[in-house]
C-alpha cells in the first residue's frame, strides 16, 4: 500500500519528496503557461500588476519621507537622483515561489498551510519593498556600494528572511507530532 510506504519514511525524506513534487508541479504549470498564449498573457498581466503595486508602494513610502519620486512603468527614481528598474526577479517572484514551495512541502494541516503561506507572502512583500527602498537610498547616497548591496547583501538578506520564516513555521505552527509519527508495527 503506497500510503504505508510513504508514512514509513523519515521526516526529512518526506519534506524532500514533497518539495520535489511541488517544484515539479510548479515547473509543469509554468511550462504549460508559457506554451499557451491565453494563460501566458494572463500570467504576464499579473506580473505587470505586481510590479506596478511594488513601484507604487515604494514611491508612496519615499514620498512620505520627502523624497520626490517619479515612476514610469518598471522604472522608479528619486527626482534628479538614483533609480532602479524593477524586473521580475526584483519584485521577489522567485523568493515568493520558494517560500510557498517550502511551506507546501512541510507536512501540516491544509488550513494552517494556507494561512501561513499568505501571511508569509505578505511579510516577504513588505521586506522586499524595504529592500528596494534601501537600494534606492544606497544608489542615491553611496553609489559605489550599489552593486554589492544589490547583488549580495540585500538579496541574501531577503533569502535569509525567507529561511527564518520557514524555521518559525517548522518550530511554531507546523504539523502535530502525529504528522511525523512512524506507523505502528503490525502485531502477529
Contact map, one row per residue, 1 for C-alpha under 8 A:
11111000000000000000000000000000000000000000000000000000000000000000000000000000000000000000000000000000000000000000000000000000000000000000000000000000000000000000000000000000000000000000
11111100000000000000000000000000000000000000000000000000000000000000000000000000000000000000000000000000000000000000000000000000000000000000000000000000000000000000000000000000000000000000
11111110000000000000000000000000000000000000000000000000000000000000000000000000000000000000000000000000000000000000000000000000000000000000000000000000000000000000000000000000000000000000
11111111000000000000000000000000000000000000000000000000000000000000000000000000000000000000000000000000000000000000000000000000000000000000000000000000000000000000000000000000000000100000
11111111100000000000000000000000000000000000000000000000000000000000000000000000000000000000000000000000000000000000000000000000000000000000000000000000000000000000000000000000000000000000
01111111100001000000000000000000000000000000000000000000000000000000000000000000000000000000000000000000000000000000000000000000000000000000000000000000000000000000000000000000000000000000
00111111100000000000000000000000000000000000000000000000000000000000000000000000000000000000000000000000000000000000000000000000000000000000000000000000000000000000000000000000000111100000
00011111110000000000000000000000000000000000000000000000000000000000000000000000000000000000000000000000000000000000000000000000000000000000000000000000000000000000000000000000000001100000
00001111111011000000000000000000000000000000000000000000000000000000000000000000000000000000000000000000000000000000000000000000000000000000000000000000000000000000000000000000000001000000
00000001111111000000000000000000000000000000000000000000000000000000000000000000000000000000000000000000000000000000000000000000000000000000000000000000000000000000000000000000000100000000
00000000111111100000000000000000000000000000000000000000000000000000000000000000000000000000000000000000000000000000000000000000000000000000000000000000000000000000000000000000000100000000
00000000011111110000000000000000000000000000000000000000000000000000000000000000000000000000000000000000000000000000000000000000000000000000000000000000000000000000000000000000000000000000
00000000111111111000000000000000000000000000000000000000000000000000000000000000000000000000000000000000000000000000000000000000000000000000000000000000000000000000000000000000000000000000
00000100111111111100000000000000000000000000000000000000000000000000000000000000000000000000000000000000011000000000000000000000000000000000000000000000000000000000000000000000000000000000
00000000001111111110000000000000000000000000000000000000000000000000000000000000000000000000000000000000111000000000000000000000000000000000000000000000000000000000000000000000000000000000
00000000000111111111000000000000000000000000000000000000000000000000000000000000000000000000000000000000100000000000000000000000000000000000000000000000000000000000000000000000000000000000
00000000000011111111100000000000000000000000000000000000000000000000000000000000000000000000000000000000100000000000000000000000000000000000000000000000000000000000000000000000000000000000
00000000000001111111110000000000000000000000000000000000000000000000000000000000000000000000000000000001110000000000000000000000000000000000000000000000000000000000000000000000000000000000
00000000000000111111111000000000000000000000000000000000000000000000000000000000000000000000000000001101110000000000000000000000000000000000000000000000000000000000000000000000000000000000
00000000000000011111111100000000000000000000000000000000000000000000000000000000000000000000000000000000000000000000000000000000000000000000000000000000000000000000000000000000000000000000
00000000000000001111111110000000000000000000000000000000000000000000000000000000000000000000000000000000000000000000000000000000000000000000000000000000000000000000000000000000000000000000
00000000000000000111111111000000000000000000000000000000000000000000000000000000000000000000000000001001100000000000000000000000000000000000000000000000000000000000000000000000000000000000
00000000000000000011111111100000000000000000000000000000000000000000000000000000000000000000000000001000000000000000000000000000000000000000000000000000000000000000000000000000000000000000
00000000000000000001111111110000000000000000000000000000000000000000000000000000000000000000000000000000000000000000000000000000000000000000000000000000000000000000000000000000000000000000
00000000000000000000111111111000000000000000000000000000000000000000000000000000000000000000000000000000000000000000000000000000000000000000000000000000000000000000000000000000000000000000
00000000000000000000011111111100000000000000000000000000000000000000000000000000000000000000000000000000000000000000000000000000000000000000000000000000000000000000000000000000000000000000
00000000000000000000001111111110000000000000000000000000000000000000000000000000000000000000000000000000000000000000000000000000000000000000000000000000000000000000000000000000000000000000
00000000000000000000000111111111000000000000000000000000000000000000000000000000000000000000000000000000000000000000000000000000000000000000000000000000000000000000000000000000000000000000
00000000000000000000000011111111100000000000000000000000000000000000000000000000000000000000000000000000000000000000000000000000000000000000000000000000000000000000000000000000000000000000
00000000000000000000000001111111110000000000000000000000000000000000000000000000000000000000000000000000000000000000000000000000000000000000000000000000000000000000000000000000000000000000
00000000000000000000000000111111111000000000000000000000000000000000000000000000000000000000000000000000000000000000000000000000000000000000000000000000000000000000000000000000000000000000
00000000000000000000000000011111111100000000000000000000000000000000000000000000000000000000000000000000000000000000000000000000000000000000000000000000000000000000000000000000000000000000
00000000000000000000000000001111111110110010000000000000000000000000000000000000000000000000000000000000000000000000000000000000000000000000000000000000000000000000000000000000000000000000
00000000000000000000000000000111111110110000000000000000000000000000000000000000000000000000000000000000000000000000000000000000000000000000000000000000000000000000000000000000000000000000
00000000000000000000000000000011111110010000000000000000000000000000000000000000000000000000000000000000000000000000000000000000000000000000000000000000000000000000000000000000000000000000
00000000000000000000000000000001111111110000000000000000000000000000000000000000000000000000000000000000000000000000000000000000000000000000000000000000000000000000000000000000000000000000
00000000000000000000000000000000111111111000000000000000000000000000000000000000000000000000000000000000000000000000000000000000000000000000000000000000000000000000000000000000000000000000
00000000000000000000000000000000000111111100000000000000000000000000000000000000000000000000000000000000000000000000000000000000000000000000000000000000000000000000000000000000000000000000
00000000000000000000000000000000110111111110000000000000000000000000000000000000000000000000000000000000000000000000000000000000000000000000000000000000000000000000000000000000000000000000
00000000000000000000000000000000111111111111000000000000000000000000000000000000000000000000000000000000000000000000000000000000000000000000000000000000000000000000000000000000000000000000
00000000000000000000000000000000000011111111100000000000000000000000000000000000000000000000000000000000000000000000000000000000000000000000000000000000000000000000000000000000000000000000
00000000000000000000000000000000000001111111110000000000000000000000000000000000000000000000000000000000000000000000000000000000000000000000000000000000000000000000000000000000000000000000
00000000000000000000000000000000100000111111111000000000000000000000000000000000000000000000000000000000000000000000000000000000000000000000000000000000000000000000000000000000000000000000
00000000000000000000000000000000000000011111111100000000000000000000000000000000000000000000000000000000000000000000000000000000000000000000000000000000000000000000000000000000000000000000
00000000000000000000000000000000000000001111111110000000000000000000000000000000000000000000000000000000000000000000000000000000000000000000000000000000000000000000000000000000000000000000
00000000000000000000000000000000000000000111111111000000000000000000000000000000000000000000000000000000000000000000000000000000000000000000000000000000000000000000000000000000000000000000
00000000000000000000000000000000000000000011111111100000000000000000000000000000000000010000000000000000000000000000000000000000000000000000000000000000000000000000000000000000000000000000
00000000000000000000000000000000000000000001111111110000000000000000000000000000000000000000000000000000000000000000000000000000000000000000000000000000000000000000000000000000000000000000
00000000000000000000000000000000000000000000111111111000000000000000000000000000000000000000000000000000000000000000000000000000000000000000000000000000000000000000000000000000000000000000
00000000000000000000000000000000000000000000011111111100000000000000000000000000000000000010000000000000000000000000000000000000000000000000000000000000000000000000000000000000000000000000
00000000000000000000000000000000000000000000001111111110000000000000000001000000000001110010000000000000000000000000000000000000000000000000000000000000000000000000000000000000000000000000
00000000000000000000000000000000000000000000000111111111000000000000000011000000000000000000000000000000000000000000000000000000000000000000000000000000000000000000000000000000000000000000
00000000000000000000000000000000000000000000000011111111100000000000000000000000000000000000000000000000000000000000000000000000000000000000000000000000000000000000000000000000000000000000
00000000000000000000000000000000000000000000000001111111110000000000000000000000000000000010000000000000000000000000000000000000100000000000000000000000000000000000000000000000000000000000
00000000000000000000000000000000000000000000000000111111111000000000001001110000000001000000000000000000000000000000000000000000000000000000000000000000000000000000000000000000000000000000
00000000000000000000000000000000000000000000000000011111111100000000001000000000000000000000000000000000000000000000000000000000000000000000000000000000000000000000000000000000000000000000
00000000000000000000000000000000000000000000000000001111111110000000000000000000000000000000000000000000000000000000000000000000100000000000000000000000000000000000000000000000000000000000
00000000000000000000000000000000000000000000000000000111111111000000000000000000000000000000000000000000000000000000000000000000110110000000000000000000000000000000000000000000000000000000
00000000000000000000000000000000000000000000000000000011111111100000111000010000000000000000000000000000000000000000000000000000000000000000000000000000000000000000000000000000000000000000
00000000000000000000000000000000000000000000000000000001111111110000000000000000000000000000000000000000000000000000000000000000000000000000000000000000000000000000000000000000000000000000
00000000000000000000000000000000000000000000000000000000111111111000000000000000000000000000000000000000000000000000000000000000000000000000000000000000000000000000000000000000000000000000
00000000000000000000000000000000000000000000000000000000011111111111100000000000000000000000000000000000000000000000000000000000000010000000000000000000000000000000000000000000000000000000
00000000000000000000000000000000000000000000000000000000001111111111100000000000000000000000000000000000000000000000000000000000000000000000000000000000000000000000000000000000000000000000
00000000000000000000000000000000000000000000000000000000000111111110000000000000000000000000000000000000000000000000000000000000000000000000000000000000000000000000000000000000000000000000
00000000000000000000000000000000000000000000000000000000000011111110000000000000000000000000000000000000000000000000000000000000000000000000000000000000000000000000000000000000000000000000
00000000000000000000000000000000000000000000000000000000000001111111000000000000000000000000000000000000000000000000000000000000000000000000000000000000000000000000000000000000000000000000
00000000000000000000000000000000000000000000000000000000000001111111100000000110000000000000000000000000000000000000000000000000000000000000000000000000000000000000000000000000000000000000
00000000000000000000000000000000000000000000000000000000000001100111110000000110000000000000000000000000000000000000000000000000000000000000000000000000000000000000000000000000000000000000
00000000000000000000000000000000000000000000000000000000001001100011111000011110000000000000000000000000000000000000000000000000000000000000000000000000000000000000000000000000000000000000
00000000000000000000000000000000000000000000000000000000001000000001111100011110000000000000000000000000000000000000000000000000000000000000000000000000000000000000000000000000000000000000
00000000000000000000000000000000000000000000000000000011001000000000111111111000000000000000000000000000000000000000000000000000000000000000000000000000000000000000000000000000000000000000
00000000000000000000000000000000000000000000000000000000000000000000011111110000000000000000000000000000000000000000000000000000000000000000000000000000000000000000000000000000000000000000
00000000000000000000000000000000000000000000000000010000000000000000001111110000000000000000000000000000000000000000000000000000000000000000000000000000000000000000000000000000000000000000
00000000000000000000000000000000000000000000000000110010000000000000001111110000000011100000000000000000000000000000000000000000000000000000000000000000000000000000000000000000000000000000
00000000000000000000000000000000000000000000000000000010000000000000001111111000001111000000000000000000000000000000000000000000000000000000000000000000000000000000000000000000000000000000
00000000000000000000000000000000000000000000000000000010001000000000111111111100001111000000000000000000000000000000000000000000000000000000000000000000000000000000000000000000000000000000
00000000000000000000000000000000000000000000000000000000000000000000111000111111111100000000000000000000000000000000000000000000000000010000000000000000000000000000000000000000000000000000
00000000000000000000000000000000000000000000000000000000000000000011110000011111111000000000000000000000000000000000000000000000000000010001000000000000000000000000000000000000000000000000
00000000000000000000000000000000000000000000000000000000000000000011110000001111110000000000000000000000000000000000000000000000000000000000000000000000000000000000000000000000000000000000
00000000000000000000000000000000000000000000000000000000000000000000000000001111110000000000000000000000000000000000000000000000000000000000000000000000000000000000000000000000000000000000
00000000000000000000000000000000000000000000000000000000000000000000000000001111111000000000000000000000000000000000000000000000000000000001000000000000000000000000000000000000000000000000
00000000000000000000000000000000000000000000000000000000000000000000000000001111111100000000000000000000000000000000000000000000000000011011000000000000000000000000000000000000000000000000
00000000000000000000000000000000000000000000000000000000000000000000000000111100111110000000000000000000000000000000000000000000000000010011000000000000000000000000000000000000000000000000
00000000000000000000000000000000000000000000000000000000000000000000000000111000011111000000000000000000000000000000000000000000000000010000000000000000000000000000000000000000000000000000
00000000000000000000000000000000000000000000000000000000000000000000000001110000001111100000000000000000000000000000000000000000000000000000000000000000000000000000000000000000000000000000
00000000000000000000000000000000000000000000000000100010000000000000000001110000000111111110000000000000000000000000000000000000000000000000000000000000000000000000000000000000000000000000
00000000000000000000000000000000000000000000000000100000000000000000000001000000000011111110000000000000000000000000000000000000000000000000000000000000000000000000000000000000000000000000
00000000000000000000000000000000000000000000001000100000000000000000000000000000000001111111100000000000000000000000000000000000000000000000000000000000000000000000000000000000000000000000
00000000000000000000000000000000000000000000000000000000000000000000000000000000000001111111110000000000000000000000000000000000000000000000000000000000000000000000000000000000000000000000
00000000000000000000000000000000000000000000000000000000000000000000000000000000000001111111100000000000000000000000000000000000000000000000000000000000000000000000000000000000000000000000
00000000000000000000000000000000000000000000000001100100000000000000000000000000000001111111100000000000000000000000000000001001000000000000000000000000000000000000000000000000000000000000
00000000000000000000000000000000000000000000000000000000000000000000000000000000000000011111111100000000000000000000000000011001000000000000000000000000000000000000000000000000000000000000
00000000000000000000000000000000000000000000000000000000000000000000000000000000000000011111111110000000000000000000000000000000000000000000000000000000000000000000000000000000000000000000
00000000000000000000000000000000000000000000000000000000000000000000000000000000000000001001111111000000000000000000000000000000000000000000000000000000000000000000000000000000000000000000
00000000000000000000000000000000000000000000000000000000000000000000000000000000000000000001111111100000000000000000000000000000000000000000000000000000000001100100000000000000000000000000
00000000000000000000000000000000000000000000000000000000000000000000000000000000000000000001111111110000000000000000000010010000000000000000000000000000000000000000000000000000000000000000
00000000000000000000000000000000000000000000000000000000000000000000000000000000000000000000111111111000000000000000000000000000000000000000000000000000000000000000000000000000000000000000
00000000000000000000000000000000000000000000000000000000000000000000000000000000000000000000011111111100000000000000000000000000000000000000000000000000000000000000000000000000000000000000
00000000000000000000000000000000000000000000000000000000000000000000000000000000000000000000001111111110000000000000100110000000000000000000000000000000000000000100010000000000000000000000
00000000000000000000000000000000000000000000000000000000000000000000000000000000000000000000000111111111000000000000100010000000000000000000000000000000000000000000000000000000000000000000
00000000000000000010011000000000000000000000000000000000000000000000000000000000000000000000000011111111100000000000000000000000000000000000000000000000000000000000000000000000000000000000
00000000000000000010000000000000000000000000000000000000000000000000000000000000000000000000000001111111110000000000000000000000000000000000000000000000000000000000010000000000000000000000
00000000000000000000000000000000000000000000000000000000000000000000000000000000000000000000000000111111110000001001100000000000000000000000000000000000000000000000010010000000000000000000
00000000000000000110010000000000000000000000000000000000000000000000000000000000000000000000000000011111111000001000000000000000000000000000000000000000000000000000000000000000000000000000
00000000000000111110010000000000000000000000000000000000000000000000000000000000000000000000000000001111111000000000000000000000000000000000000000000000000000000000000000000000000000000000
00000000000001100110000000000000000000000000000000000000000000000000000000000000000000000000000000000111111100000000000000000000000000000000000000000000000000000000000001000110000000000000
00000000000001100000000000000000000000000000000000000000000000000000000000000000000000000000000000000001111110000000000000000000000000000000000000000000000000000000000000000110001100000000
00000000000000000000000000000000000000000000000000000000000000000000000000000000000000000000000000000000011111011000000000000000000000000000000000000000000000000000000000000111001000000000
00000000000000000000000000000000000000000000000000000000000000000000000000000000000000000000000000000000001111111000000000000000000000000000000000000000000000000000000000000110000000000000
00000000000000000000000000000000000000000000000000000000000000000000000000000000000000000000000000000000000111111100000000000000000000000000000000000000000000000000000000000000000000000000
00000000000000000000000000000000000000000000000000000000000000000000000000000000000000000000000000000000000011111110000000000000000000000000000000000000000000000000000000000000000000000000
00000000000000000000000000000000000000000000000000000000000000000000000000000000000000000000000000000000000111111111000000000000000000000000000000000000000000000000000000001100000000000000
00000000000000000000000000000000000000000000000000000000000000000000000000000000000000000000000000000011000111111111100000000000000000000000000000000000000000000000000000000000000000000000
00000000000000000000000000000000000000000000000000000000000000000000000000000000000000000000000000000000000001111111110000000000000000000000000000000000000000000000000000000000000000000000
00000000000000000000000000000000000000000000000000000000000000000000000000000000000000000000000000000000000000111111111000000000000000000000000000000000000000000000000000000000000000000000
00000000000000000000000000000000000000000000000000000000000000000000000000000000000000000000000000000010000000011111111100000000000000000000000000000000000000000000000010000000000000000000
00000000000000000000000000000000000000000000000000000000000000000000000000000000000000000000000000110010000000001111111110000000000000000000000000000000000000000000000000000000000000000000
00000000000000000000000000000000000000000000000000000000000000000000000000000000000000000000000000000000000000000111111111000000000000000000000000000000000000000000000000000000000000000000
00000000000000000000000000000000000000000000000000000000000000000000000000000000000000000000000000000000000000000011111111100000000000000000000000000000000000000000000000000000000000000000
00000000000000000000000000000000000000000000000000000000000000000000000000000000000000000000000000100000000000000001111111110000000000000000000000000000000000000000100000000000000000000000
00000000000000000000000000000000000000000000000000000000000000000000000000000000000000000000000100110000000000000000111111111000000000000000000000000000000000000000000000000000000000000000
00000000000000000000000000000000000000000000000000000000000000000000000000000000000000000000000000000000000000000000011111111100000000000000000000000000000000000000000000000000000000000000
00000000000000000000000000000000000000000000000000000000000000000000000000000000000000000000000000000000000000000000001111111110000000000000000000000000000000000000000000000000000000000000
00000000000000000000000000000000000000000000000000000000000000000000000000000000000000000001000100000000000000000000000111111111000000000000000000000000000001001100000000000000000000000000
00000000000000000000000000000000000000000000000000000000000000000000000000000000000000000011000000000000000000000000000011111111100000000000000000000000000000000000000000000000000000000000
00000000000000000000000000000000000000000000000000000000000000000000000000000000000000000000000000000000000000000000000001111111110000000000000000000000000000000000000000000000000000000000
00000000000000000000000000000000000000000000000000000000000000000000000000000000000000000000000000000000000000000000000000111111111000000000000000000000000001000000000000000000000000000000
00000000000000000000000000000000000000000000000000000000000000000000000000000000000000000011000000000000000000000000000000011111111100000000000000000000000001000000000000000000000000000000
00000000000000000000000000000000000000000000000000000100110000000000000000000000000000000000000000000000000000000000000000001111111110000000000000000000000000000000000000000000000000000000
00000000000000000000000000000000000000000000000000000000010000000000000000000000000000000000000000000000000000000000000000000111111111000000000000000000000000000000000000000000000000000000
00000000000000000000000000000000000000000000000000000000000000000000000000000000000000000000000000000000000000000000000000000011111111100000000000000000010001000000000000000000000000000000
00000000000000000000000000000000000000000000000000000000010000000000000000000000000000000000000000000000000000000000000000000001111111110000000000000000000000000000000000000000000000000000
00000000000000000000000000000000000000000000000000000000010001000000000000000000000000000000000000000000000000000000000000000000111111111000000000000000000000000000000000000000000000000000
00000000000000000000000000000000000000000000000000000000000000000000000000000000000000000000000000000000000000000000000000000000011111111100000000000000000000000000000000000000000000000000
00000000000000000000000000000000000000000000000000000000000000000000000000000000000000000000000000000000000000000000000000000000001111111110000001001100000000000000000000000000000000000000
00000000000000000000000000000000000000000000000000000000000000000000000000001100011100000000000000000000000000000000000000000000000111111111000000000000000000000000000000000000000000000000
00000000000000000000000000000000000000000000000000000000000000000000000000000000010000000000000000000000000000000000000000000000000011111111110000000000000000000000000000000000000000000000
00000000000000000000000000000000000000000000000000000000000000000000000000000000000000000000000000000000000000000000000000000000000001111111111011001000000000000000000000000000000000000000
00000000000000000000000000000000000000000000000000000000000000000000000000000000011000000000000000000000000000000000000000000000000000111111111111000000000000000000000000000000000000000000
00000000000000000000000000000000000000000000000000000000000000000000000000000100111000000000000000000000000000000000000000000000000000011111111000000000000000000000000000000000000000000000
00000000000000000000000000000000000000000000000000000000000000000000000000000000000000000000000000000000000000000000000000000000000000001111111000000000000000000000000000000000000000000000
00000000000000000000000000000000000000000000000000000000000000000000000000000000000000000000000000000000000000000000000000000000000000001111111111000000000000000000000000000000000000000000
00000000000000000000000000000000000000000000000000000000000000000000000000000000000000000000000000000000000000000000000000000000000000000111111111000000000000000000000000000000000000000000
00000000000000000000000000000000000000000000000000000000000000000000000000000000000000000000000000000000000000000000000000000000000000000010011111100000000000000000000000000000000000000000
00000000000000000000000000000000000000000000000000000000000000000000000000000000000000000000000000000000000000000000000000000000000000000110011111111000000000000000000000000000000000000000
00000000000000000000000000000000000000000000000000000000000000000000000000000000000000000000000000000000000000000000000000000000000000100110011111111100000000000000000000000000000000000000
00000000000000000000000000000000000000000000000000000000000000000000000000000000000000000000000000000000000000000000000000000000000000000000000111111110000000000000000000000000000000000000
00000000000000000000000000000000000000000000000000000000000000000000000000000000000000000000000000000000000000000000000000000000000000000000000011111111100000000000000000000000000000000000
00000000000000000000000000000000000000000000000000000000000000000000000000000000000000000000000000000000000000000000000000000000000000100100000011111111111000000000000000000000000000000000
00000000000000000000000000000000000000000000000000000000000000000000000000000000000000000000000000000000000000000000000000000000000000100000000001111111111000000000000000000000000000000000
00000000000000000000000000000000000000000000000000000000000000000000000000000000000000000000000000000000000000000000000000000000000000000000000000111111111000000000000000000000000000000000
00000000000000000000000000000000000000000000000000000000000000000000000000000000000000000000000000000000000000000000000000000000000000000000000000011111111100000000000000000000000000000000
00000000000000000000000000000000000000000000000000000000000000000000000000000000000000000000000000000000000000000000000000000000000000000000000000011111111110000000000000000000000000000000
00000000000000000000000000000000000000000000000000000000000000000000000000000000000000000000000000000000000000000000000000000000001000000000000000001111111111000000000000000000000000000000
00000000000000000000000000000000000000000000000000000000000000000000000000000000000000000000000000000000000000000000000000000000000000000000000000001111111111100000000000000000000000000000
00000000000000000000000000000000000000000000000000000000000000000000000000000000000000000000000000000000000000000000000000000000000000000000000000000001111111110000000000000000000000000000
00000000000000000000000000000000000000000000000000000000000000000000000000000000000000000000000000000000000000000000000000000000000000000000000000000000111111111000000000000000000000000000
00000000000000000000000000000000000000000000000000000000000000000000000000000000000000000000001000000000000000000000000000010011001000000000000000000000011111111100000000000000000000000000
00000000000000000000000000000000000000000000000000000000000000000000000000000000000000000000001000000000000000000000000000000000000000000000000000000000001111111110000000000000000000000000
00000000000000000000000000000000000000000000000000000000000000000000000000000000000000000000000000000000000000000000000000000000000000000000000000000000000111111111000000000000000000000000
00000000000000000000000000000000000000000000000000000000000000000000000000000000000000000000000000000000000000000000000000010000000000000000000000000000000011111111100000000000000000000000
00000000000000000000000000000000000000000000000000000000000000000000000000000000000000000000001000100000000000000000000000010000000000000000000000000000000001111111110000000000000000000000
00000000000000000000000000000000000000000000000000000000000000000000000000000000000000000000000000000000000000000000000000000000000000000000000000000000000000111111111000000000000000000000
00000000000000000000000000000000000000000000000000000000000000000000000000000000000000000000000000000000000000000000000000000000000000000000000000000000000000011111111100000000000000000000
00000000000000000000000000000000000000000000000000000000000000000000000000000000000000000000000000000000000000000000000100000000000000000000000000000000000000001111111110000000000000000000
00000000000000000000000000000000000000000000000000000000000000000000000000000000000000000000000000100110000000000000000000000000000000000000000000000000000000000111111111000000000000000000
00000000000000000000000000000000000000000000000000000000000000000000000000000000000000000000000000000000000000000000000000000000000000000000000000000000000000000011111111100000000000000000
00000000000000000000000000000000000000000000000000000000000000000000000000000000000000000000000000000000000000000000000000000000000000000000000000000000000000000001111111111000000000000000
00000000000000000000000000000000000000000000000000000000000000000000000000000000000000000000000000000010000000000001000000000000000000000000000000000000000000000000111111111100000000000000
00000000000000000000000000000000000000000000000000000000000000000000000000000000000000000000000000000000010000000000000000000000000000000000000000000000000000000000011111111110000000000000
00000000000000000000000000000000000000000000000000000000000000000000000000000000000000000000000000000000000000000000000000000000000000000000000000000000000000000000001111111100000000000000
00000000000000000000000000000000000000000000000000000000000000000000000000000000000000000000000000000000000000000000000000000000000000000000000000000000000000000000000111111100000000000000
00000000000000000000000000000000000000000000000000000000000000000000000000000000000000000000000000000000000000010000000000000000000000000000000000000000000000000000000111111110000000000000
00000000000000000000000000000000000000000000000000000000000000000000000000000000000000000000000000000000011110010000000000000000000000000000000000000000000000000000000011111111000000000000
00000000000000000000000000000000000000000000000000000000000000000000000000000000000000000000000000000000011110000000000000000000000000000000000000000000000000000000000001001111111100000000
00000000000000000000000000000000000000000000000000000000000000000000000000000000000000000000000000000000000100000000000000000000000000000000000000000000000000000000000000000111111100000000
00000000000000000000000000000000000000000000000000000000000000000000000000000000000000000000000000000000000000000000000000000000000000000000000000000000000000000000000000000011111110000000
00000000000000000000000000000000000000000000000000000000000000000000000000000000000000000000000000000000000000000000000000000000000000000000000000000000000000000000000000000011111110000000
00000000000000000000000000000000000000000000000000000000000000000000000000000000000000000000000000000000001100000000000000000000000000000000000000000000000000000000000000000011111110000000
00000010011000000000000000000000000000000000000000000000000000000000000000000000000000000000000000000000001000000000000000000000000000000000000000000000000000000000000000000011111111000000
00000010000000000000000000000000000000000000000000000000000000000000000000000000000000000000000000000000000000000000000000000000000000000000000000000000000000000000000000000000111111100000
00000011100000000000000000000000000000000000000000000000000000000000000000000000000000000000000000000000000000000000000000000000000000000000000000000000000000000000000000000000000111110000
00010011000000000000000000000000000000000000000000000000000000000000000000000000000000000000000000000000000000000000000000000000000000000000000000000000000000000000000000000000000011111000
00000000000000000000000000000000000000000000000000000000000000000000000000000000000000000000000000000000000000000000000000000000000000000000000000000000000000000000000000000000000001111100
00000000000000000000000000000000000000000000000000000000000000000000000000000000000000000000000000000000000000000000000000000000000000000000000000000000000000000000000000000000000000111110
00000000000000000000000000000000000000000000000000000000000000000000000000000000000000000000000000000000000000000000000000000000000000000000000000000000000000000000000000000000000000011111
00000000000000000000000000000000000000000000000000000000000000000000000000000000000000000000000000000000000000000000000000000000000000000000000000000000000000000000000000000000000000001111
00000000000000000000000000000000000000000000000000000000000000000000000000000000000000000000000000000000000000000000000000000000000000000000000000000000000000000000000000000000000000000111
